[in-house]
Amino acid sequence: MPHRFDPTILREYDVRGIVGQTLSTDDARAIGRAFALTLAAAGGQRVATGYDGRLTSPELEAALVDGLAMEGIEVVRIGRGPTPMLYYAAATLGGGVGVDGGIMVTGSHNPPDYNGFKFVLGGKAFYGAQIRALGETALGLGPPTAGRSDVEDHAIRDEYVRRVARDYDGKHPLTVAWDPGNGATGEVVQQLTALLPGRHVLINATIDGNFPAHHPDPTLPENLVQLREAVARERCDLGIAFDGDGDRIGVVDASGEIWWGDQLMIVLAGDVLARNPGASILADVKASQVLFDEITRMGGRPVMTATGHSPIKAKLAELGAPLAGEMSGHIFFADGYYGFDDAVYVAVRLLGVLGRSAQSLAELKAGLPRVVNTPELRFPCADARKFAVVREVGERLRRAAAEMSEIDGVRVRTADGWWLLRASNTQDVLVARAESTTKEGLERLTAALSAQLAASDVSLPEL
């Protein structure tokens, strides 16, 4: 029968809502049926499914599988684990269990009462208009026309862990603290660290959908407090944290300093460019200018992209680039890997770099150019207004002949540095950031940003 989703759950990069309010098992079943019809129209017949450690994930995955099977799509269930494990299954399952797509049941880094779905189709990111089209397909659902298909279980975690561990290439062992944050990487990290050299200290490794230790988002400093304490207490070389479904990484060095996604990309890009001279390295518009300048200095070609893990993944494939990343900690390796965002794999590659380096992570940071910047500023703006504000700012800047990029919002460059204004694709907010080499320069940049917002009747929050 026709099914109507709450419009708030069909987002730009995934489906996500609050279970019991905007998301239900009926929605999960309808998503299964709608995706099955989409897959069949593309010539596919088999899909992999997985789920994270949230309390509601098993029931949502069961309903999803039911919907897929109702429409005649064969289902391969890989069980509980991180989202990259589902991506790995979609990329590598061959022979008699080959799949044409994948769906992960996950609430990512959202609070415990959220859940949702991430998709891959034909080895490519499935997002934007494709997700919105699932809503249209669901509205046209009638009685299933195909016979009910087979469903099989296929445990892949051991294989996935071995594959990730295989690319470790360090020469000297490290002492590492790991914080899965009670998220879906817990069991994977326990298995992985048993295969890696060095000493490994695990905290919050038990999967628990209540997230009792802290919120599973490593981009927020308050969620890295326990990891920083463990690094100091155990005298670790570094600490590594993951978000709730393991596609975003957070890192702290031995001195307790947090490494953001664009800073990690500098270390990783140097290693990748040593093997791929002149290659394109992608980073989103929120990334530091230091990253783009360092890529150039190391002989690479920096490419600025729109923010969002799905469009970055698509651009990586389009350009055949070996590495991409964004400020939020989504990092994508196509150099020796499959081109999707896998934080556990990124951790292994980072440990390999550090295990071959004469410098510690803290020492590497001391060698980077010094800049001062704002945090990512997110402030409310009505969904119907947010893109218009960015357009208005862009029009004024063009009239003023400003030096800017409009890849994703407006990123303005001046003698002091740069500032960015963009509209979020997933929330009713505007996003801003600014960076300079001096405190005074940063103040001038934020004043310019504030003036542009004020001209569109929007106030920049206090820093």
MARFIDREN-598048 format. One record per residue (C-alpha): x, y, z; residue in one letter. Coordinates in steps of 0.2 Angstrom, whole numbers, plus 2048, in hexadecimal, padded with zeros to 3 digits. Layout:
<atoms>
XYZA;...
</atoms>
This chain:
<atoms>
800800800M;8068127FDP;81181880BH;81582A810R;82582E819F;82683D825D;82F84A81AP;83C84E827T;84483C825I;84983D813L;859846814R;86784B808E;87383C80CY;868830815D;85782C81DV;857831830R;84A83483DG;84483284FI;83E820852V;82C820858G;829832852Q;82F834840T;83682383CL;82E81283FS;82F800839T;82280382CD;82D810825D;83C804825A;8317F781CR;82C80480FA;83E80A80DI;8427F8809G;8347F67FCR;8388077F4A;84B8037F3F;8477F27ECA;83D7F97DEL;84B8067DBT;8587F87DBL;84E7ED7CFA;84C7FC7C3A;85F7FD7C2A;8607EB7BEG;8657E57D0G;85F7D67D9Q;8687D57E9R;86C7E17F8V;8767E0808A;8707E7818T;8787EB829G;8747F4839Y;87D7FD847D;87C7FB85AG;86D80685DR;85F7FE867L;852800859T;85D7FA84BS;8597E884BP;8477EA849E;8497F883CL;8557EC832E;8497DE833A;83B7E982CA;8467EF81FL;84B7DD81AV;8397D9819D;8357E780DG;8437E2802L;83E7D0801A;82C7D57FEM;8317DC7EEE;83C7CD7E8G;84D7D47ECI;8597C87F4E;8607CD804V;8717CA80CV;8717CF81ER;8837D2825I;87D7D6837G;8837E3843R;8927EE840G;8987FF83AP;89180782AT;8A2805821P;8A07F2823M;8907F3819L;8987FD80CY;8A67F080CY;8997E2809A;8917EC7FBA;8A27EF7F3A;8AA7DD7F5T;89C7D07F6L;89F7C57E7G;89B7B37E0G;88B7AC7E6G;8877BB7F2V;88B7C97E7G;8807D97EBV;87B7E87E0D;8787F47EFG;8787F6802G;86D7FE810I;874801821M;868804830V;87181283AT;86E822843G;880827840S;88583384EH;874839853N;86C836864P;86682586AP;854828864D;85982B852Y;85B81E845N;85C81D832G;863816822F;872818817K;872812805F;87E80C7F7V;8788077E6L;8838007D9G;8938047E2G;88E8177E3K;8888227F0A;8758237F0F;86F8357F6Y;8668457F2G;8588437E5A;85A8307E6Q;8558307F8I;84783C7F5R;8418307E7A;83F8227F4L;83182D7FBG;82882E7EAE;82A81C7E7T;8238187F8A;8138227F4L;8108177E5G;8128067EEL;8057F97EBG;8047E77EFP;8157DE7ECP;8167D87DAT;8257CC7DCA;8277BC7E5G;82F7BD7F6R;8427BB7F5S;84F7B27FFD;8577BA80EV;8687B3814E;8757B7821D;8877BB81DH;8937BF82BA;8A07CA824I;8A87D3833R;8B77C7834D;8BB7CA822E;8B97DC823Y;8C47DE832V;8D27D482AR;8D07DF81AR;8D27EF824V;8E17E882EA;8EA7E281FR;8EE7F481AD;8F87F882AY;90A7FC825D;912804834G;9247FF839K;92480384BH;9157FF858P;90B80C860L;90180E86FT;8EF81386AV;8DF817874A;8CF81386BW;8BD81986FD;8AF812864P;8A381B86FG;89880C872N;89480D860G;894800852A;8A77FF850T;8A97F7861G;8AB7E585CE;8B57E984CV;8C17F4856V;8C37E5863Q;8C77D9855Q;8D27E684BL;8DD7EA85AT;8E17D885DA;8E97D784BL;8F37E784CL;9047E9855P;9077F5864G;8FC7F8873R;8EA7FC872H;8DF80387FV;8CC80287CL;8BF80C885I;8AC80C882N;8AE7FD876A;89E7F487BT;8907F786FI;882800878D;87480A86FG;87181487FN;88381C87CF;88681D88FP;89882488EA;895833883H;88C838873H;89482F864P;89A83E85AD;8AD84085AP;8AC852852T;8A7859863L;8B585C86FP;8AA85787EE;8A8845877N;8BB843876L;8BE847889V;8BF83488EQ;8CB83087FL;8D683F884R;8D7838896E;8DB827890A;8E982D885V;8F1837893A;8EE8298A0R;8F581B895E;90382688DR;8FC82287CC;90382886BD;8F282D866L;8DF82A869G;8D282585CI;8BF82785DA;8B1823852F;89F82984FD;89081E852G;891815842D;8A481583EG;8A582082FD;8AC82F838R;8BD830841I;8C383B850G;8D583C855V;8DF843864V;8F2843865D;8FD83F874A;8FC85187AS;8E985087AG;8E785B86BE;8D8857860I;8DC85484DW;8CD859842W;8C9851832G;8D385E827D;8E285C832Q;8E2849830L;8E084B81EM;8F185481DI;8FA845825V;8F183981AL;8F384380AA;90684380CG;90683080DD;8FA82E7FEV;90383B7F3L;9148327F6A;90C8237EDR;90182D7E1N;90B83D7DCP;90084B7D4G;8F08437DAA;8E084C7DES;8DC84D7F0I;8CA8537F4L;8C485C804A;8B4865807D;8B1878808V;8B287881BK;8C487281BA;8D387D820S;8DD886813Q;8EC87E81BV;8E686D814L;8E4874802F;8F587D803D;8FE86D80AE;8F78627FCI;8FE86E7EFT;90F86F7F9R;91085C7F9M;90D85B7E6G;8FA8577E6G;8EC8607DER;8DF8667EBP;8CD8657E6V;8C086E7F0M;8AF8657F1T;89E8687F8A;89B86280AT;89385180DG;89983F80DH;88E83A7FES;8938477F2P;8A68467F7I;8A58337F4K;89D8367E3A;8AA8437DEK;8B88387E4L;8B282A7D8A;8B08377CAE;8C183E7CBL;8CA82D7CFG;8D28367DEA;8DB82B7EBP;8D58357FBL;8C8841800A;8C2847811G;8B785481AE;8B885E82AM;8AB852832S;8B7843832G;8B083A823H;8C083581AI;8C082A80AF;8CE81F804F;8CF8197F2A;8E28177F3D;8E28047F6G;8D08047FCY;8BE8067F6Y;8BB8197F6G;8AE819804F;8AF821815D;8B6815822D;8BC81C832A;8C480B838V;8CE80A828Y;8D381C829V;8DA81883BA;8E480A834V;8EC814826R;8EF822833L;8F881683FL;90280F830G;90882182CV;90D82483EL;915813840G;921818832R;92482A837S;932830841A;92683D848Q;91883B854S;906842850L;90985085CA;919854854E;911854843L;904861849K;91286C84FA;91986D83DG;908873835L;905885831P;8FC88E83FR;8EB89583CV;8DD89B847V;8CB897843N;8B9897849T;8B188684DP;8A4881841E;89588D845L;884886842R;875892845F;862890842P;85B896831C;84A89082BA;84B88381DD;84288E811A;84E89C814R;860895816K;864892804F;85D8A4800A;8698AC80DV;8788A3805V;8728A97F4R;8708BB7FAE;8818BB801V;8898B47F2G;8808C17E7E;8878D07F2R;8998C87F1L;8988C67DER;8948D87DCR;8A28DD7E8A;8AE8D27DDA;8B38C77ECA;8BF8B97EAE;8B38AA7EEM;8AE8987EAS;89C8937E8E;89E8807E8I;89487E7F8D;88D88F7FFG;89A89D7FEV;8AC89C803R;8B48AD803V;8C78AF803R;8D08C0808T;8E18C580DA;8DC8C081FD;8D78AE81BG;8C68A7816W;8B48A681DW;8A689A818L;89389B818L;88988C812R;877885815A;87687481DS;86F866812N;86885D821T;86286A82EQ;85A87B82FD;86A883832V;87788E82AL;88A88982CV;89889582DA;8AB894830R;8BA8A082FA;8CD89E830E;8DB8AA830S;8EE8AA835T;8EB8B7842T;8DE8BA850K;8DB8CC848E;8D98C5837G;8CC8B983EL;8C28C7846E;8C28D0835R;8BC8C182CL;8AE8BD839T;8A98CF838A;8A78CE825A;89D8BE827L;8928C6834S;88F8D5829A;8898CB81AQ;87E8C1825L;8768D182DA;8738D781CA;8678C881AS;8608CA82BD;8698BC833V;8748BD843S;8858B4844L;8868AC856P;8938B2862E;8A38A9861L;
</atoms>
